[in-house]
Structure formats: structure tokens, C-alpha cells
Amino acid sequence: MLEGLPPNDATHVMRVAAPRKAAQRIADLISETFDPAEVAVANFERTDDDWVVEVYAGSAFDAERLAELVEIAAGPDIAAGVTFGDVEQKDWVAASLEGLAPVAVGAFVVHGAHDRGRVGPNRIGIEIEAALAFGTGHHGTTQGCLHAIADAAKRGRPRRILDVGTGTGVLAIAAERQFHSHVVGSDIDIIAVRTARTNAVANKAPGVRMLHAAGADARVIAGEGPYDLILANILLPPLKRLARPLSALLAPGGRIVLSGLLTAQTPAALAAYRARGLRLVSQRHIEGWATLTLATRTGRPRG
């Protein structure tokens, strides 16, 4: 998985090898400790129980702090294997994705160009090229949101959909391919927006409009609403700040899907949105990450 939006001038990398569960704990702890706009974490498999965690940044690391986080997550023996180095001038995100297998969630198959031929019939293939944005389909939060989109399809067809913090655009593309509806994807990072636009075109998702916006209350986003389905796969602090504007953008009977949450953070996220009059419909937990679906208390989405 890739968690965070790596800086364009990423010049430093930390690496450590660990068994799968320990590697996941390391990646999760570092992802939660640092601003994802400044530090990116890649976590990938080399063999069955031999994983590597790589942490990228545009400035030198505090080596002692990172080693301490690794020790907290995985113990002193693994922390002793932490190494630091400089990033080669190459597309490091592409390199980290080369060995990742396609991810199948319901009818969706998220894959890279190298696995284009592995998408079976009657499946919705979503090809995501390596780029400086979060969202390859391999992280538990992305998978949870894809499951939520599949669940929404069982209720009908939402007419207008919003994907906040779209990253690579994978969720916006999946929603458009599933529903053939008007989808707005937004991100505060212009690189993510450019990446998402490219991916939408490549995946033949003409109903997607990608916007560069500073927040969910931006006029350009409100002007496209209200929305029957809102997707927000980010982190707990911004999700709490967005509770008011996202609730205001929701159409009567609409639903909001929240992710980017560790399981332990579920109560805090629920409290913020229940205070805005929403109720929990369902929750899904994948590898320690939670995806919550909430709904307004009355009415149904527009068909």
C-alpha cells in the first residue's frame, strides 16, 4: 500500500524489513504520526512473510524518532535494521507498484498497466498508473470504500456523487463506472487533481469532474451539489473538521462513506457526524482500518 502524498522533491528514504503484521503496524504508526502531505509510507511484500516498509520525505529525517517509532510498533530487533538513504532520481512510486497484484473488491479490479490482461469478463477494471497521489487499491481504506460503493449499488443509483480528497481518483472513477452518474472529485493538492484527471480519461469515466479545491465548503463543490453519495477517505482530523460542510452537502436520504480511520478512531469520527444528525448504517474493518457508512435520518436517495 501507499499511504500519503509524497512531496515532489522527495530526497530521503527510510527502509526496514519486517514480517507482514509487524510491517503493517510500522506503516500505520508512521502514517498516523506524520503529515501525509510531507511524508509518504510504502509497504510491500517481497516474499510470503517478508515485507519492506519505505518512508519518503523531502527533508532529512529525525533518525532517532523514526527508529523509536519502529521499535514501538515492532520491537528493538526489527528497529535495529532501520536504514536511511537518499532517493534515486527515478519514479519511485512506479517502482513500488511494479510488484503489486491486482486488487479485486466485488465487481471492481484495481490494477496497474502490467496487469491489464488479468481483468476477467463482467468485471469493472480500474487501471491506476503510478503517480504522486494516494490510491492504488491496496490499502484497507480504499478497499473498504470500494466495498461501500458496491453496497450502495444494491440500493439504487445515486445521481450526484462527491469524492473528497480524491488522490488518484480511484474511488471517483469506480463510482462513475458503477453508476454512470455525475461524480465530482476534489483534492487540495494540484498534483493529485492532475493525476486523477489523467486516470479518469484513461479509464473512460466521462462523468467525472476533478476539482482543485481547498475544502469541502468551497463554492465550486457546493455548486455541484447536493450529493446523494459522498466519499471521504482521508484522516481523522480533517474528517472531524469536515463534518459540518459534508453534512450540509448531503441530499435528503443521502449517505456519507468515511475512511482513513484506524479502528480505534471509529468512536471519534461517529461522534462528529452523529452531532450533525447522521446515523451509522454499516461499518467494515480491513487490516485495522475502518470504513463507516452513515445516512441522514429520513428519506431516501434520489433515483
C-alpha positions, 0 to 999 in steps of 0.5 A: 500500500501507499499511504500519503502524498509524497512531496515532489522533491522527495530526497530521503528514504527510510527502509526496514524489513519486517514480517507482514503484521509487524510491517503493517503496524510500522506503516500505520504508526508512521502514517498516523504520526506524520503529515501525509502531505510531507511524508509518504509510507510504502509497504510491500511484500517481497516474499510470503512473510517478508515485507519492506516498509519505505518512508519518503520525505523531502527533508532529512529525517529525525533518525532517532524518532523514526527508529523509536517509532519502529521499535514501538510498533515492532520491537528493538530487533526489527528497529535495529535494521532501520536504514536511511538513504537518499532517493534515486532520481527515478519514479519511485512510486512506479517502482513500488507498484511494479510488484503489486497484484491486482486488487479485486473488491466485488465487481471492481479490479484495481490494477496497474498497466502490467496487469491489464490482461488479468481483468476477467469478463463482467468485471469493472477494471480500474487501471491506476498508473503510478503517480504522486497521489494516494490510491492504488487499491491496496490499502484497507481504506480504499478497499473498504470504500470500494466495498461501500460503493458496491453496497450502495449499488444494491440500493439504487443509483445515486445521481450526484456523487462527491469524492473528497480528497480524491488522490488518484481518483480511484474511488471517483472513477469506480463510482462513475463506472458503477453508476454512470452518474455525475461524480465530482472529485476534489483534492487540495493538492494540484498534483493529485487533481492532475493525476486523477484527471489523467486516470479518469480519461484513461479509464473512460469515466466521462462523468467525472469532474476533478476539482482543485479545491481547498475544502469541502465548503468551497463554492465550486463543490457546493455548486455541484451539489447536493450529493446523494453519495459522498466519499471521504477517505482521508484522516481523522482530523480533517474528517472531524473538521469536515463534518459540518460542510459534508453534512450540509452537502448531503441530499435528503436520504443521502449517505456519507462513506468515511475512511482513513480511520484506524479502528480505534478512531471509529468512536471519534469520527461517529461522534462528529457526524452523529452531532450533525444528525447522521446515523451509522448504517454499516461499518467494515474493518480491513487490516485495522482500518475502518470504513463507516457508512452513515445516512441522514435520518429520513428519506431516501436517495434520489433515483 
